[in-house]
């Protein structure tokens, strides 16, 4: 068992570094979200075009390259792949600040996606080797809070920098430090000893992909997460524009509120969801996927209230006007984050050790093509179609309609729980 070779202190040091890497991963994505309005204004783009820029232009390369890069990581070094990837995506993020046209910015976003393809899957596989099975949901839940810290820093920092120095400076300032973190990973993280593949299991690339695809419960887990993420990425991408257009907030106000509220809720949800899952599965393995199902369904109701709550209901705190709707965003973010640790841990548990990075990449391929690639675009298209009738309110109804995919994801999570538990029982125990 690889985790026995490391002290608890070193395990958590590595988890900390991977967590920081994940924070920069999401800062670099989140910048585009908070900067949509000034970029749209400068280049004169439509909501559909901005949805493509924020979602599909990044996601299609990020998702599709993830699987072959993960195979390289499983066969070579997960640490080295992660370190190189981080240097690439951070450098490309900085270059986004130098784009002089919409096309240039789109191409650089593709470059960010190419780099980030080597980020998350190697991290998940490393964590699975550094931590024993009974701690994986918690460890991956902690790692998953990098999402919330990335959103917090990207939203608030991006808004403040853009307001004072322009949107281009935000990309440069947040891109460069990631290069240094990548180098630190390369120099200080040790690659765990590999579990040797059993004879006849080291398959070709296409056969490996096919074998992972046929793992019981894998497809259900992947599509449940993707459907949930379709709305999540749509809401995450367009919430700043929603608050600015519908609630009349400034760029800085929207960034501060979404950064604080969304990140706090997501942080609590990711950590508590992972820890609660580790406790519940001791009684019944089906809770590994039932907990994300409950989180998705509850979050859909709370997010709908956030979107539709009357704009005249506000609190005044000093110079800030705070919409009451933000309360529902806070609690919705808590339940929406329940899926993070349990989902990633479920895939790591059903996949053989020598396929873990590739299994994580295949999960993210489906998750990101559907969630990140399609979600923001659908909201943008719906907003453009509804604008002639509803004007500034169009974004509100486009976001509300997108929540249907969360309900579908929650149902699929619940239905997949039995197949997952059956495979774990067939293995005799959670994969070591």
N, C-alpha and C positions, 0 to 999 in steps of 0.2 A: 504494500500500500504506500504510494508515494508520500502521503501527508506525514507519515511517521518519521521522515528524514529531517523534518524542520521543527524548530522550537516554536511555541505559540507566539513569542515576540516577533520572530522573523516572519511567520505567516501573516500577522497583522500589519507588519511593515509593507510586505508585498501587496496585501489587500489595499492598504492606504495609497500606494503608488498607482495601482490599477484604478482606484477610485478617482484620484486626481486626473489620470488620463481620461477617464470617462467624463469628468466634469468639463475638460477642454473639448472633448468630443461634442458635447451638447452646447457649450458656449458657441462654438463655431457654427453649429446649426441654428441656434436660437437667434443669433445676430440678424439673420435674414428675416426672421419673423418680426422682430421689433422695428426693423428698418424698412419694412415693406412700403409704408406710406411715403417717406422721403425718396426712396429709390423709384417708386412708381411715378412720383411727381417729376423727378429729374428726367426720366426717360420717356414719360408719357405713355406708359404701358396700361393695358386693361387688367381687370382682376383675374381673368383667365390666364393671361401671360404671367402675372405675378405668381399665381398658383403653380404654374408649370416651373417657374424659376425656383420657388421655395420647396416644391415637392419633387416632381418628376425628373427634372434635370439632375438633381442630386441622387434621388433614390434609385433610378434605373441602373446606374453604374455602381453605386454603393452596394446594392442588393445582388446584382448578377455576378460581380467580381468576387463577392464574399466567399462563395463556395470554392473556386479554384485556389484562392489565396489561403483559405482554411486548410485545404489539402496540403499545400506547401508547408503550412505551419505544423500540421500533424506529422509530416515526414522530415522536417528540418528543425526549426526552433520557433516555438510560439513567442518566446520573449523577443527574438530578433525581428520577427515579422511585425509584432506590435510596435517595437521601437522605430523601425523604418517607416511604418505606416503613419505613425504620429508625426514624424518629421515632415512627411509629404503633405498630410492634410493641413498641418499648421502653417506650412509655407504657402500653400495655395490660398488659405484663408487671408493671409497678409496681402497676397497679390490681388485679392478681390477689391481691396481698397484703391487699387490703381486702374481699375477698369474704366474705360472712356465711353463704352457703349453697352447697351443691353446684351448684345450678342457676346461681347467679351466677358461680361459678368457671368452669363450663362455657361460659357466654356470653362471659366475658372471654378464655378460651382461643380461642374463635372469633375474637375481635378480634385476638389475637396472630397467628393463622393468616392473617387478612386482610392484616395488615401485612407479614408475611414472604413473602406471595405476590410482592411486588415486590423481593425481595432477591437471590436466587441467579441467576435468568436474566440480569438486566442486568449482574451481575458477570462472568458467563461471557463474555458478548458483548464487554464492555469489555476483558477480558484477551485475547480472540481478536484484537482490533484493536491492542492495545498490544504484542503479542509476535508474532514471525514464526512460520510454521507449524512449523518444526523445533524450536521451544522451547515449544510450547503444552502438550504433555503434562506437561512439567516445571513450567511456570508454574501450570497448573491443579492439578497435584499439590500444589504448595506452598500454593496457595489452599485446597485441600481439607484441609490439616492444621489449618485452623481448626476443623474438626469435632473433632479430638482435643484441641486446647487448650480448646475450649468444654466438652467432656466433662470434662476434667481440672478446670477451674476450677469448673464447675457442680456436679460430684460432690463435690469436697472443700470448696469454699466453701459450697455449699448445705447440706451436712451439718453443718459447723461452725457456721454461722449459725443453722440450725434448732435445733441442740442447745442453743445459748446464748441465742438471742433469739426462737426460734419460727419456724415455717415461713413465716409471712407476711412477716417481715422479709427473708427471702432474696429474695423477688420484688421488693420495693421497692429493696433495695440493688443488685441486679444490673440492674434495669430502667432506672434513671435515667441512668447513664453512656452508654448507647446513644444517647440523645437528642443528647448532645454530639458523638459520633462522626458521627452523621448530618449534623449541621450542618457539621462539618469537611469531609466529603465534598462537600457542596454548594458550599463556599467555595474548595476547593483542587484538585479533580479537574477536568481539562479533558475535554470531550466530543470524541473523535476525529472527524476528518472522515469523513462518510458515503460509502460506495461507492454510487454512484447505481444504482438498479435498472434493468435493461435494459427496453426498451419491451415492454409486455405482461406483465411479471412482477410488477407491483405490484397484486396481486389483492385481492379482498374478503377479509374475515376468514375466512369459511367455506371459500373456495377456497384460501386460504393454508394453513389447517389441513389441508385435504385433500391439498395438494401436498406438505407436509412429511411427512404420513403415508405417502405413496407413495414417498418417497425410499428407494432400495435400502438395506437393512440397518437402517433406522431402527427398524422395529417389533421386529426381533430384539434390537437393542441395548437398547431401552426395556424390553421384557419380561424380558430377561435380568437387567438391573439391578434391576427391580422384584421378581422372584422372590428374588434374592439379598437384597434389602433387607427382604423380608417377615420372614425369620428374623432378620436383623440388628437390625431395630427391635424385634422381639419380645424378643430376647435383651438388647438394650440397655436396654429399658424395665423388664424384670423381673429383671435380674441383681441389683440391690440387694436386692429382696425375697427372691430365691433365697438369697443369702448370709446374710441375716438369719434366714430361716425354717429353712433346711436346715443351714447351717454355724454358726448361732448367733452371728453377728457383730452388733455394735451398728450403729446408723445411721452413726456417724462412721467406724468401722472399714470398713464396706462402701464408704462414699464415698471414703475414702483409698485403699483397695486398687484399686477399679475405676477411680478417677480416674488413679492413677499407672500401673497396669499396662495398662489399656485404652488410655489416651492415648499412652503411650510406644510401645506396639506399633503403634497406628494411625498415629502420626507417622512412624515408620520406614517402615511399609508404603506410606503415601501418597507420600512423597518418593522412596523407592527404586523404587516401582512406576512412577511417572511418568518418572523418569530412565532406568530400564531399558527402558521401552517406547520412548522416543525413540531409544535405541540400536538396539533390535531391529528397529524398522520400517524402518530404513535398508536392511536386508537383505530383509525380507518384510513387506508391509503387514498381513498376517494377524495378526501379533503384537499389533496394536492391540487385538484382542479375545481372542486366545489367552491372553495374559498374565492378564487378569481371570478367564478360565475356570480356569486353573491355580490362581490365588489362591483362588477360591471353593471349589474341590474340596478343596484342602489344608486350608483354614480349617474346613470342615465337620467333618473328622476331629478336628482339634484342639479345636474347640468342644464336640464330643460328649464328649471326654475331660474337659474342664473341668466339664461338667454331671454326669457320672456318676462321677467319681473319688471314692473312699471318703472320707467326712468325717473319719475318724479319722486320716488322714495329714496331719499339720500340722507347722509349725515354730513355735517360740516365740522371739520377738525382743522382749526386754524385756517390756512389758505386752501386746504384741500377739500374737495367735495367727493365723498366716498359713496358710491351706489350701494344700497342695501343688497343688491344682487350679488355682491362680492362674498357675502356670507355663504351663499349656496355654492359658489366657486370653491371656497375653502373646504367645505365638507365633501363636495363632489370630488375634489382632488385626492382626499384621503382614501375614499373607497375605490377610485379609479386606479390607484397605485397598488392595490392588493395583488394584482396579477404578476408583478415584476419578479420577485424572488421565486414564488412557487412555479411559474411557467418555465423560467430558465433552468431551475433545479430539476423539474420533471424531465426535460429533454436530456439533461446531462445524466440522469439516472437510468433512462431507458436505452441510452446509446452505449455500445462497447467503448472501453476507455480509449482505444486507438482511433475511434471515429468522432470523439467528442467535439473537437473543433469544427469538423465538417458538419456535424449535426446541428451545432449552434448556428453555423453559417446558413444552412438550409432553412432553419427556423426564421432567421433574419431576412433571407431572400423573400420568402412568402410574406412575412410580416411587413417588410419595408416596401415591396412593390405594391402591395394592396393598401397598406396603411399610409405610409409616407408618400408613395408615388401617386396614388389615386385620391386620397382623402382631401388634401388642400386644393387639388385641381377641381374636384366635384363641387366643393363649396364656392370656389371662384366662378365656375361656369354658372352655377345656380344663382349666384349673386348678380352676375351680368344679365341673366335672363329675367330676373325679378326686378331689376332696377327701374325699368320704364314704368312699372306699376307702383312699386313701393319706395322708390328713391333711396334715401339713406337707410331705411328699415330693411332693405333687401337682404343685407348680410345677416340680419337677425333670423329671418325665416329660412335662409339657406343653412345656417348652423343648426337650427332646430330640426330640420329634415334629416340632417346627417346623423342624428342620434339613433336612427333606426338600426344602424349597423352595430351599435353597442348592444342593443337587445339581442340581435342575432348572435353576436359573439358570446354573450352570457349563456344563452341556451346551449350553444355548441360546447362550451366549457363543461357544463353540467352533464351533457350526454356523453362526453369523452371520459368522464371520471371512472366509469366501470372498466373500460378497456385498459386504462392506465393501471388501475389497481390489479387487474388480472395479470398484466405482464410483470409487475413487481413481485407478485406472489409466485409466478412461474420461475422467476430468477432465483427465488429462495430468499432474497434480501435485496435491498437497494444496491445497485451496482457500486462496487468499491472503487 
